[in-house]
């Protein structure tokens, strides 16, 4: 066995936990992950408190919260700060080969020795999008290469199938749908087509004439099932290579997805439960107990300290998160039941969540014309359909005070202002905070999958240029 174990982190973009059969979903969407997790440990209440992709992965790969990473926005300006260390950077120092598949150019992915990309988008005109097979074509040969090296490896895989466009190949397209997606009497997609910021983008990958929102949801579920089948190829390759016993496998997601929820159609914005709750699974024979299931609260910042302890690697980093290994050993771990939330995707908001209540406060007017303060009773109203802020001003005030006290404490601890207060160009418009919902609605627009991809490509090129500059400075 190698000096240190290998690490395979399967990080799935936009996978909402409640659409996994592992977590009780009525459709059999994740049978292979379900079976694989039986020999591992599942954390059923893992949260992504900093939405969306860039801050979520920043937390996942550093063990820090948003105050620790100083990252809250999708379009984070500049690289990840030098005050934090990333998982690949730490593992490289421990003698690891580190490879990132499908996530080059994002500030959160700093520190890998090698970056490999694959086609992870698509459009209706381009046909069905085999995203996971495209990933496997890149990842499986790399896994074989790494397994043949005399050094341990960290292989990071970013799966894109649950991220729009939802275009699973056949037969997954109709695996969960037997109706007529173009039924003229079905008007459920009317509000989606009427939402100007997203209408052209969504229409570009919806079938022409599609009227049924349930068909689009079935495409999401089909994409998850298709990805699950392709992930089984990775599990099988680990077994064929004979390295299962020396490899820690982690399955996580950066955030969930809003489908037909809260007007945030087929995207991942809004500080609602479908976006915040993500899967977290560990499997490592001999070090991770089999068939354990925990309902304890945890979050992205707990991932890196947990991985470091499972790999038996020492680090002097003072993580914001805490290892989950004590729970696996049967020891007590202080429960963190309340936590701070941030979002800077298509809206800039923050909030506070307890087991009973969810408070959401807008930091500027949003494109959905939502009220500036939202309060939901998560016990009586788990789907968050009834905003009770006006009826409960004392609860709004109490939660606001707890949130503000937390912000003040973290600002003092880090010596930095809350980044959600300072990232004023979070939308990339260069206008500063929106002054009205009308301004936000008219300014934020996605035209097509290629436009969305090009937006990410521009951000990627800026980050890669800065990383190359930093590497050159280090050599000097």
C-alpha positions as CSV (number, residue, x, y, z in Angstrom):
1,X,0.0,0.0,0.0
2,X,1.1,3.5,-0.8
3,X,2.3,5.7,2.0
4,X,-0.9,7.7,2.0
5,X,-4.4,6.6,0.7
6,X,-5.8,8.0,-2.6
7,X,-8.7,10.5,-2.6
8,X,-11.5,10.5,-5.3
9,X,-13.9,13.4,-4.8
10,X,-17.0,13.1,-7.0
11,X,-18.4,16.7,-6.9
12,X,-21.7,16.9,-8.7
13,X,-22.9,20.3,-9.9
14,X,-26.6,21.1,-9.1
15,X,-27.6,17.8,-7.5
16,X,-30.5,18.4,-5.1
17,X,-30.6,15.8,-2.4
18,X,-34.4,15.2,-2.4
19,X,-34.3,14.0,-6.0
20,X,-32.0,11.1,-5.1
21,X,-33.7,7.7,-4.5
22,X,-31.0,7.3,-1.7
23,X,-32.9,10.0,0.2
24,X,-36.4,8.7,-0.4
25,X,-37.3,10.2,-3.8
26,X,-40.1,8.3,-5.4
27,X,-38.2,7.8,-8.7
28,X,-35.2,5.4,-8.8
29,X,-32.7,8.1,-9.9
30,X,-29.5,6.9,-8.1
31,X,-29.6,3.1,-7.8
32,X,-25.8,2.7,-8.2
33,X,-24.9,5.5,-5.7
34,X,-27.6,4.0,-3.3
35,X,-25.9,0.6,-3.5
36,X,-22.4,2.0,-3.2
37,X,-23.3,4.0,-0.1
38,X,-24.4,0.9,1.7
39,X,-20.8,0.2,2.4
40,X,-20.1,3.7,3.6
41,X,-21.4,6.5,5.7
42,X,-24.1,9.0,4.7
43,X,-24.7,12.4,6.1
44,X,-28.3,13.3,5.3
45,X,-28.3,16.9,6.5
46,X,-25.4,18.4,4.7
47,X,-25.9,22.1,3.7
48,X,-24.3,24.4,1.1
49,X,-24.7,27.7,2.9
50,X,-22.9,29.8,0.4
51,X,-24.7,29.8,-3.0
52,X,-23.7,29.2,-5.8
53,X,-20.8,27.3,-7.5
54,X,-17.8,29.4,-6.8
55,X,-18.3,30.1,-3.1
56,X,-19.6,26.5,-2.6
57,X,-16.6,24.9,-4.0
58,X,-14.3,27.4,-2.3
59,X,-15.7,26.3,1.0
60,X,-15.6,22.6,0.1
61,X,-12.0,22.7,-1.0
62,X,-10.6,24.9,1.9
63,X,-12.6,23.9,5.0
64,X,-13.6,27.6,5.4
65,X,-16.9,29.5,5.5
66,X,-17.5,32.6,3.3
67,X,-15.7,34.8,5.8
68,X,-12.7,32.5,5.7
69,X,-12.6,32.2,1.9
70,X,-13.7,35.8,1.3
71,X,-15.8,34.4,-1.6
72,X,-19.6,34.8,-2.0
73,X,-20.2,35.5,-5.7
74,X,-20.5,33.2,-8.7
75,X,-18.5,35.8,-10.7
76,X,-15.8,36.3,-8.0
77,X,-13.4,38.9,-9.2
78,X,-9.8,37.8,-9.1
79,X,-8.3,34.5,-7.7
80,X,-8.9,32.9,-4.4
81,X,-7.1,34.8,-1.8
82,X,-3.6,33.8,-0.7
83,X,-4.7,33.7,2.9
84,X,-6.3,30.3,2.4
85,X,-4.8,26.9,1.4
86,X,-6.7,24.6,-0.9
87,X,-7.0,20.8,-0.6
88,X,-4.9,20.1,-3.7
89,X,-2.2,22.4,-2.4
90,X,-2.0,20.7,0.9
91,X,-2.1,17.2,-0.6
92,X,0.7,18.1,-3.1
93,X,2.9,19.0,-0.2
94,X,2.1,15.5,1.2
95,X,3.4,13.9,-2.0
96,X,0.1,13.5,-3.9
97,X,-0.5,13.7,-7.6
98,X,-3.5,16.1,-8.1
99,X,-5.8,16.2,-11.1
100,X,-9.0,18.2,-11.6
101,X,-11.5,17.2,-14.3
102,X,-14.1,19.6,-15.5
103,X,-13.4,22.6,-13.3
104,X,-10.4,24.5,-14.7
105,X,-10.3,28.3,-14.4
106,X,-12.6,28.7,-11.5
107,X,-11.0,30.5,-8.5
108,X,-12.1,27.6,-6.2
109,X,-10.1,25.1,-8.2
110,X,-6.7,26.6,-7.5
111,X,-3.7,24.4,-6.8
112,X,-4.2,21.3,-9.0
113,X,-1.1,20.1,-10.9
114,X,-3.2,19.1,-13.9
115,X,-6.5,20.2,-15.3
116,X,-8.6,18.2,-17.8
117,X,-11.9,19.4,-19.4
118,X,-14.8,17.8,-21.2
119,X,-17.9,18.9,-23.0
120,X,-20.4,19.6,-20.2
121,X,-23.0,21.7,-21.9
122,X,-25.4,21.2,-24.8
123,X,-28.5,22.5,-26.5
124,X,-31.6,21.1,-28.1
125,X,-30.4,21.8,-31.6
126,X,-27.1,20.0,-30.8
127,X,-29.0,16.9,-29.7
128,X,-28.8,15.0,-26.5
129,X,-25.8,15.8,-24.2
130,X,-23.9,12.8,-22.9
131,X,-22.1,14.8,-20.2
132,X,-21.1,12.0,-17.9
133,X,-19.8,9.8,-20.8
134,X,-17.8,12.8,-21.9
135,X,-16.4,13.0,-18.4
136,X,-15.6,9.3,-18.3
137,X,-13.7,9.5,-21.6
138,X,-11.3,11.8,-19.9
139,X,-11.4,10.6,-16.3
140,X,-11.1,6.8,-16.7
141,X,-7.8,6.9,-18.6
142,X,-6.5,9.4,-16.1
143,X,-7.6,7.2,-13.2
144,X,-5.7,4.3,-14.7
145,X,-2.6,6.4,-15.2
146,X,-2.7,7.7,-11.6
147,X,-3.2,4.2,-10.2
148,X,0.0,3.1,-12.0
149,X,2.1,5.9,-10.4
150,X,4.1,5.3,-7.2
151,X,2.5,8.3,-5.5
152,X,-1.0,8.6,-4.0
153,X,-3.4,10.7,-5.9
154,X,-6.2,13.2,-5.5
155,X,-8.7,13.0,-8.4
156,X,-11.4,15.6,-8.5
157,X,-14.4,15.0,-10.8
158,X,-17.0,17.7,-11.4
159,X,-20.1,16.1,-12.9
160,X,-22.4,18.5,-14.9
161,X,-25.4,16.3,-15.7
162,X,-27.9,17.9,-13.2
163,X,-26.8,21.4,-14.4
164,X,-29.0,22.8,-17.1
165,X,-29.4,22.1,-20.0
166,X,-31.1,18.9,-18.9
167,X,-30.5,16.8,-22.0
168,X,-30.0,13.2,-20.9
169,X,-29.4,10.7,-23.8
170,X,-32.1,8.1,-24.6
171,X,-33.5,6.0,-23.0
172,X,-33.1,8.3,-19.9
173,X,-35.1,11.1,-21.7
174,X,-38.4,9.3,-21.2
175,X,-37.5,7.1,-18.3
176,X,-39.7,9.1,-16.0
177,X,-42.2,10.6,-18.4
178,X,-45.0,9.0,-20.5
179,X,-47.1,12.0,-21.3
180,X,-47.4,14.5,-24.1
181,X,-44.9,17.3,-23.4
182,X,-46.6,19.4,-26.1
183,X,-50.1,19.1,-24.8
184,X,-51.8,22.4,-25.8
185,X,-54.1,22.2,-22.8
186,X,-51.2,22.1,-20.4
187,X,-50.1,25.7,-19.5
188,X,-47.7,25.0,-16.7
189,X,-44.7,26.4,-18.6
190,X,-46.4,29.7,-19.4
191,X,-44.8,31.6,-16.4
192,X,-41.4,30.2,-17.4
193,X,-41.7,31.5,-20.9
194,X,-42.9,34.8,-19.5
195,X,-39.8,35.3,-17.3
196,X,-37.7,37.5,-19.6
197,X,-34.3,37.0,-18.0
198,X,-34.3,33.2,-18.5
199,X,-36.9,32.7,-21.3
200,X,-34.6,32.6,-24.3
201,X,-32.0,30.4,-22.5
202,X,-34.6,27.9,-21.4
203,X,-36.4,27.9,-24.7
204,X,-33.1,27.0,-26.5
205,X,-33.0,23.6,-24.8
206,X,-36.7,22.9,-24.2
207,X,-38.3,20.8,-27.1
208,X,-40.1,23.2,-29.5
209,X,-43.7,23.6,-28.4
210,X,-43.1,22.1,-24.9
211,X,-45.9,23.1,-22.5
212,X,-45.5,20.7,-19.5
213,X,-43.2,21.6,-16.6
214,X,-43.3,17.9,-15.5
215,X,-41.5,16.9,-18.7
216,X,-38.6,19.3,-17.8
217,X,-38.5,17.9,-14.2
218,X,-38.4,14.4,-15.7
219,X,-35.4,15.5,-17.8
220,X,-33.6,16.6,-14.7
221,X,-34.4,13.2,-13.0
222,X,-33.3,11.4,-16.2
223,X,-30.0,13.3,-16.3
224,X,-29.4,12.3,-12.6
225,X,-30.2,8.6,-13.4
226,X,-27.9,8.7,-16.5
227,X,-25.1,10.2,-14.5
228,X,-25.6,7.6,-11.8
229,X,-25.2,4.8,-14.4
230,X,-22.0,6.4,-15.7
231,X,-20.6,6.9,-12.2
232,X,-20.9,3.1,-11.8
233,X,-18.2,2.9,-14.5
234,X,-15.9,4.7,-12.1
235,X,-16.8,2.5,-9.2
236,X,-16.2,-0.6,-11.4
237,X,-12.8,0.8,-12.5
238,X,-11.7,1.3,-8.9
239,X,-12.5,-2.3,-8.3
240,X,-10.8,-3.5,-11.5
241,X,-7.7,-1.6,-10.7
242,X,-7.6,-3.2,-7.2
243,X,-7.4,0.1,-5.4
244,X,-10.7,0.2,-3.6
245,X,-9.0,-0.7,-0.3
246,X,-6.6,2.3,-0.5
247,X,-9.0,4.9,-1.8
248,X,-11.2,7.3,0.1
249,X,-14.3,8.1,-2.1
250,X,-16.4,11.2,-1.3
251,X,-19.6,12.1,-3.1
252,X,-20.8,15.7,-2.6
253,X,-22.6,18.5,-4.5
254,X,-21.8,22.2,-4.7
255,X,-25.5,23.1,-4.3
256,X,-29.0,21.8,-5.2
257,X,-31.3,23.0,-7.9
258,X,-34.6,24.9,-8.1
259,X,-36.8,23.2,-10.7
260,X,-40.4,24.7,-10.6
261,X,-39.8,26.2,-7.1
262,X,-40.2,29.7,-5.9
263,X,-40.1,31.3,-9.4
264,X,-36.4,30.4,-9.7
265,X,-37.0,28.2,-12.7
266,X,-34.6,25.4,-13.5
267,X,-31.6,27.0,-11.9
268,X,-29.8,27.2,-8.6
269,X,-30.5,30.5,-6.9
270,X,-32.6,31.5,-4.0
271,X,-31.8,30.6,-0.4
272,X,-34.5,27.9,-0.3
273,X,-34.1,24.3,0.8
274,X,-33.9,22.7,-2.7
275,X,-30.7,24.8,-3.3
276,X,-29.2,24.4,0.1
277,X,-29.4,20.7,0.9
278,X,-26.8,18.5,-0.8
279,X,-25.7,14.8,-0.5
280,X,-22.5,13.8,1.4
281,X,-21.2,10.2,1.3
282,X,-17.9,8.8,2.4
283,X,-16.7,5.3,1.6
284,X,-13.3,3.9,2.6
285,X,-12.9,0.2,3.6
286,X,-11.4,0.0,7.1
287,X,-11.6,3.7,7.9
288,X,-15.2,4.7,7.2
289,X,-17.8,2.6,8.9
290,X,-20.3,0.7,6.7
291,X,-24.1,1.3,6.7
292,X,-24.0,4.4,8.9
293,X,-26.6,7.2,8.4
294,X,-26.4,10.5,10.3
295,X,-29.0,13.2,10.6
296,X,-26.6,15.6,12.3
297,X,-26.2,19.0,10.6
298,X,-23.0,19.6,8.7
299,X,-21.8,21.8,5.8
300,X,-19.2,22.2,3.1
301,X,-16.6,23.6,5.5
302,X,-16.6,20.3,7.3
303,X,-15.4,18.3,4.3
304,X,-11.7,19.2,4.2
305,X,-11.0,18.6,7.9
306,X,-12.9,15.3,7.6
307,X,-10.8,14.2,4.6
308,X,-7.6,15.2,6.3
309,X,-8.4,13.1,9.3
310,X,-9.5,10.1,7.3
311,X,-6.3,10.2,5.3
312,X,-4.4,10.6,8.6
313,X,-2.7,13.8,7.4
314,X,-1.6,16.5,9.7
315,X,-2.0,20.2,8.9
316,X,-1.6,23.4,10.9
317,X,-4.6,25.0,9.2
318,X,-7.3,26.2,11.6
319,X,-10.3,25.2,9.7
320,X,-13.7,27.0,10.2
321,X,-15.2,23.5,9.7
322,X,-14.9,20.5,12.0
323,X,-14.2,16.9,11.2
324,X,-17.1,14.4,11.0
325,X,-14.9,11.5,12.0
326,X,-15.8,11.6,15.7
327,X,-19.4,10.8,14.7
328,X,-18.1,7.9,12.6
329,X,-16.3,6.6,15.7
330,X,-19.4,6.9,17.9
331,X,-18.1,9.9,19.8
332,X,-20.0,13.1,20.5
333,X,-19.7,16.1,18.2
334,X,-21.2,19.5,19.1
335,X,-24.1,20.1,16.8
336,X,-24.2,23.3,14.8
337,X,-27.9,23.7,14.3
338,X,-27.9,27.4,13.3
339,X,-25.9,28.9,10.4
340,X,-25.4,31.9,8.2
341,X,-26.5,31.9,4.5
342,X,-25.3,33.9,1.5
343,X,-26.2,34.1,-2.1
344,X,-24.8,36.1,-5.0
345,X,-26.0,34.4,-8.2
346,X,-28.9,36.3,-9.8
347,X,-29.9,37.9,-6.4
348,X,-27.8,39.2,-3.5
349,X,-29.2,38.1,-0.2
350,X,-28.2,36.6,3.1
351,X,-30.0,34.8,5.9
352,X,-30.1,32.7,9.0
353,X,-31.4,29.2,9.3
354,X,-32.4,27.3,12.5
355,X,-34.1,23.9,12.7
356,X,-37.5,25.7,12.9
357,X,-37.0,29.0,11.0
358,X,-35.5,30.4,7.8
359,X,-34.9,34.2,7.6
360,X,-33.9,35.7,4.2
361,X,-33.0,39.3,3.9
362,X,-32.4,41.0,0.5
363,X,-29.3,43.2,0.2
364,X,-30.7,44.8,-2.9
365,X,-33.9,44.5,-5.0
366,X,-34.1,41.2,-6.9
367,X,-35.2,40.2,-10.4
368,X,-38.1,38.2,-9.0
369,X,-39.7,41.2,-7.2
370,X,-39.7,39.3,-3.9
371,X,-40.2,41.1,-0.6
372,X,-37.1,42.4,1.2
373,X,-37.7,40.1,4.2
374,X,-38.8,36.5,4.1
375,X,-39.5,34.2,7.0
376,X,-40.5,30.6,6.8
377,X,-41.5,28.1,9.5
378,X,-39.6,25.0,8.3
379,X,-41.6,22.7,10.5
380,X,-45.1,23.8,9.5
381,X,-44.2,24.9,6.0
382,X,-41.2,22.7,4.9
383,X,-41.7,23.8,1.2
384,X,-41.4,27.4,2.2
385,X,-44.5,28.5,0.4
386,X,-45.9,30.9,3.1
387,X,-43.8,34.0,4.0
388,X,-44.8,34.8,7.6
389,X,-42.5,37.7,8.2
390,X,-45.3,40.3,8.6
391,X,-47.1,38.1,11.2
392,X,-43.9,37.4,13.3
393,X,-41.9,40.7,13.6
394,X,-40.5,39.5,16.9
395,X,-39.0,36.4,15.3
396,X,-37.6,38.4,12.4
397,X,-35.9,40.7,14.9
398,X,-34.5,37.9,17.0
399,X,-33.1,36.0,14.0
400,X,-31.7,39.3,12.6
401,X,-29.9,40.0,15.8
402,X,-28.4,36.5,15.9
403,X,-27.3,36.8,12.3
404,X,-25.8,40.2,12.9
405,X,-24.0,39.0,16.0
406,X,-22.5,36.1,14.0
407,X,-21.4,38.5,11.2
408,X,-19.7,40.8,13.7
409,X,-18.0,37.9,15.4
410,X,-16.7,36.5,12.1
411,X,-15.5,39.9,10.9
412,X,-13.6,40.4,14.1
413,X,-12.1,36.9,13.9
414,X,-11.0,37.3,10.2
415,X,-10.2,41.0,10.2
416,X,-12.2,41.4,7.0
417,X,-15.6,42.8,6.2
418,X,-18.3,40.3,5.4
419,X,-17.7,39.6,1.6
420,X,-21.4,39.7,0.8
421,X,-21.3,43.4,1.8
422,X,-18.2,44.2,-0.4
423,X,-18.9,42.2,-3.6
424,X,-21.0,44.8,-5.2
425,X,-20.3,43.8,-8.8
426,X,-21.5,40.3,-8.1
427,X,-23.7,40.3,-11.2
428,X,-20.9,41.5,-13.5
429,X,-22.9,44.5,-14.8
430,X,-20.6,47.1,-13.4
431,X,-23.5,49.2,-12.2
432,X,-23.2,48.7,-8.4
433,X,-26.2,47.4,-6.4
434,X,-29.5,47.4,-8.3
435,X,-31.8,50.2,-7.2
436,X,-35.1,48.4,-8.1
437,X,-36.4,45.0,-9.1
438,X,-37.2,46.5,-12.5
439,X,-33.5,47.3,-13.0
440,X,-32.5,43.8,-12.0
441,X,-35.1,42.2,-14.2
442,X,-34.1,44.2,-17.3
443,X,-30.3,43.8,-16.6
444,X,-30.0,40.1,-15.9
445,X,-30.4,38.0,-19.0
446,X,-29.1,34.6,-20.3
447,X,-29.6,34.1,-24.1
448,X,-28.5,30.6,-24.8
449,X,-26.4,27.7,-23.5
450,X,-23.5,29.0,-25.6
451,X,-23.9,32.5,-24.1
452,X,-23.9,31.0,-20.6
453,X,-20.8,28.9,-21.4
454,X,-19.1,31.9,-22.9
455,X,-19.8,33.9,-19.7
456,X,-18.0,31.2,-17.7
457,X,-15.2,31.0,-20.3
458,X,-14.5,34.7,-19.9
459,X,-14.3,34.4,-16.1
460,X,-12.1,31.3,-16.6
461,X,-9.7,33.1,-18.9
462,X,-9.3,36.0,-16.4
463,X,-8.6,33.6,-13.5
464,X,-6.1,31.5,-15.5
465,X,-4.2,34.6,-16.6
466,X,-3.9,35.7,-13.0
467,X,-2.8,32.2,-11.9
468,X,-0.1,32.2,-14.5
469,X,1.1,35.6,-13.4
470,X,1.3,34.3,-9.8
471,X,3.2,31.2,-10.8
472,X,5.7,33.3,-12.8
473,X,6.2,35.6,-9.7
474,X,6.9,32.6,-7.5
475,X,9.6,31.3,-9.9
476,X,11.3,34.7,-9.8
